[in-house]
Amino acid sequence: MYEVKGRPDLMDNSRIKVMLNIINNLDIKRKKILDIGCFDGTFLSLIKNRDNQFYGIDASDYAVKSCRKKGIKVTQFFFDDVAKIPFEDKFFDLVTAGEIIEHIYDTDFFLREIKRILKPKGYLLISTPNIASLGRRILLLLGINPIIEISPNEIDSPGHIRYFTFKTLEGLLEKHGLKVLQTRSDVLNLSADGKIKSLRIPKIFPTIGQSIICLCQKKA
């Protein structure tokens, strides 16, 4: 029995809500779902249809312990651009990777591995920060660093080493035989602290939203 609860900040996150909406509209039943970088399992625990098999991979001891409490089949794993994702070929119907690819050096290897473990016509739901969000464009016009680390070793750095626009991420996904079916964004922040924001504008103009969210399907 899966425990449907998690961290309130994640449960109320605009990006996670959009990603959950996409998955729930797929109406996936009795399928195998993997969340890469699953953290404490909150995201998987919020998927509406519980008639699926839920798997997670994460590097942290905390994540593994938390996911097991929720009944998620979790594997401790650290991406090093060499080791293969610890699952057999064509195993999953859906793979999710929220805010992961920006931390990966060898993105080609990363996507090849995802494609390998996906079944034919399987889905990948992926998200990453949008380097071309409206806020970052304005900061660049003002000559201000748009929240981009000079080095992933900086103090308080989230460790982002790659940045994407909608076009560059879509191109990379298509290059690896992943057909982009849908692109979305989550929120447009109108203040530095995020208290003033719009959820409607990114629905009309997703390319200026905070996040890039792509649903893709493995080509046959």
C-alpha positions in Angstrom: 0.0 0.0 0.0 1.5 3.3 -1.1 1.6 6.3 1.3 0.2 9.4 -0.4 2.0 12.2 1.3 5.2 14.0 1.2 6.9 17.4 1.7 4.4 20.3 1.6 6.7 22.4 -0.5 7.0 19.8 -3.1 3.3 19.0 -3.1 2.5 22.7 -3.7 5.2 23.2 -6.4 3.9 24.6 -9.7 6.2 22.5 -11.8 5.3 19.3 -10.0 1.6 20.1 -10.4 2.0 20.5 -14.2 4.0 17.2 -14.5 1.4 15.3 -12.5 -1.3 16.8 -14.7 0.4 15.5 -17.8 0.9 12.0 -16.3 -2.7 11.8 -15.0 -4.0 12.7 -18.5 -2.1 9.8 -20.0 -4.3 7.6 -17.9 -1.6 5.0 -17.4 -2.7 1.8 -15.7 -0.8 -1.3 -14.6 2.4 0.0 -15.9 6.0 0.4 -14.7 7.0 4.0 -13.8 10.5 5.2 -12.9 11.3 8.5 -11.3 15.0 9.4 -11.7 16.2 11.5 -8.8 13.1 10.5 -6.8 14.1 12.2 -3.6 11.7 11.2 -0.8 9.1 9.7 -3.2 6.6 12.6 -2.9 6.2 13.0 -6.7 5.5 9.3 -7.3 3.2 9.2 -4.3 1.0 11.9 -5.9 0.4 10.1 -9.2 -3.4 9.7 -9.3 -3.6 6.1 -10.6 -2.1 3.8 -8.0 -2.6 0.7 -10.1 1.0 0.9 -11.3 4.4 -0.3 -10.2 6.5 2.6 -8.9 10.3 2.6 -9.0 12.8 5.3 -8.0 16.5 5.9 -8.2 18.4 8.4 -6.1 21.9 8.8 -4.6 21.0 9.8 -1.1 20.5 7.5 1.9 17.6 9.7 3.0 15.8 9.3 -0.3 16.2 5.5 -0.2 14.9 5.3 3.3 12.0 7.6 2.7 10.9 5.9 -0.5 10.9 2.5 1.0 8.6 3.7 3.7 6.2 4.7 1.0 6.3 1.3 -0.7 8.4 2.5 -3.7 10.9 0.1 -5.2 13.9 2.3 -4.9 17.5 1.7 -5.9 20.5 3.8 -4.7 22.4 5.0 -7.7 24.8 7.9 -8.6 25.1 9.1 -12.2 28.8 9.2 -13.2 28.4 9.2 -17.0 29.8 5.7 -17.1 27.6 3.3 -15.1 24.4 2.2 -16.7 21.0 2.8 -15.1 20.5 -0.4 -13.1 17.5 -1.8 -15.1 17.2 -4.1 -18.0 16.4 -3.0 -21.6 12.8 -2.0 -22.4 11.7 -2.3 -18.8 9.6 0.9 -18.2 6.5 2.4 -19.7 7.2 5.8 -18.3 10.4 7.5 -17.0 10.3 10.9 -15.3 13.4 13.1 -14.8 12.5 16.4 -13.0 15.3 18.9 -12.7 18.1 16.3 -13.4 19.5 16.9 -16.9 21.0 20.3 -15.9 23.3 18.4 -13.5 24.5 15.9 -16.0 27.8 16.3 -17.9 27.3 13.6 -20.6 23.7 14.3 -21.5 24.0 12.0 -24.6 24.8 9.1 -22.4 22.0 10.0 -20.0 19.4 10.1 -22.8 20.7 6.9 -24.4 20.3 5.1 -21.1 16.7 6.4 -20.7 15.9 5.3 -24.2 17.4 1.9 -23.5 15.2 1.2 -20.5 12.0 2.5 -22.1 9.7 0.1 -23.8 8.8 0.8 -27.5 6.3 3.8 -27.5 7.3 4.4 -23.8 7.1 7.9 -22.4 9.8 10.2 -21.0 8.6 13.3 -18.9 11.5 15.6 -18.4 11.9 19.1 -16.9 14.7 21.6 -16.5 15.1 25.3 -15.7 14.4 27.6 -18.6 17.5 29.8 -19.3 15.3 32.1 -21.5 12.6 32.8 -18.9 11.4 36.3 -18.8 13.1 37.1 -15.5 16.5 36.0 -16.8 16.0 37.9 -20.1 15.4 41.1 -18.1 18.4 40.5 -15.9 20.6 40.1 -18.9 19.3 43.3 -20.4 20.3 45.0 -17.2 23.8 43.5 -17.3 23.1 41.3 -14.3 24.0 37.6 -14.0 20.7 35.8 -14.5 21.2 33.3 -11.6 23.8 31.2 -13.5 26.7 29.8 -11.6 30.2 30.4 -12.9 31.2 27.1 -11.4 29.2 24.2 -9.8 31.6 24.4 -6.9 30.5 27.9 -5.8 29.0 28.3 -2.4 25.2 27.7 -2.4 25.4 26.5 -6.0 22.7 24.0 -6.9 25.2 22.3 -9.2 23.7 23.2 -12.6 26.3 22.7 -15.3 24.0 22.9 -18.4 21.2 25.3 -19.4 18.5 24.8 -22.0 15.9 26.7 -24.0 12.8 24.9 -25.3 14.4 24.6 -28.8 17.7 23.2 -27.5 16.1 20.6 -25.2 13.6 19.6 -27.9 16.5 19.2 -30.4 18.5 17.0 -28.0 15.5 14.8 -27.3 14.7 14.3 -31.0 18.3 13.5 -31.7 18.0 10.6 -29.4 14.9 9.2 -30.9 12.5 10.7 -28.4 9.5 12.4 -30.2 8.4 15.5 -28.4 4.6 15.2 -27.9 3.9 18.2 -25.6 5.8 21.1 -24.2 4.6 23.1 -21.1 5.9 25.5 -18.5 4.8 26.1 -15.0 5.0 29.7 -13.7 6.1 33.2 -14.5 7.6 34.8 -11.5 7.0 38.6 -11.4 9.0 39.3 -8.3 12.4 38.0 -7.0 10.9 36.1 -4.1 8.2 34.5 -6.3 5.3 35.9 -4.3 4.0 37.8 -7.3 3.5 35.3 -10.1 1.3 34.2 -13.0 0.2 30.6 -13.8 -1.9 31.8 -16.8 0.8 33.6 -18.9 3.1 30.5 -19.2 0.1 28.5 -20.6 -0.1 31.0 -23.5 3.6 31.8 -23.8 5.5 28.8 -22.3 8.9 29.9 -23.6 9.1 32.7 -21.0 8.1 30.5 -18.1 10.3 29.3 -15.3 10.6 25.7 -16.4 10.8 23.6 -19.5 8.6 20.5 -19.3 8.6 18.1 -22.2 6.6 14.9 -22.7 8.3 12.6 -25.2 7.7 9.1 -26.6 10.3 6.6 -27.7 10.2 6.1 -31.4 9.6 2.6 -32.6 
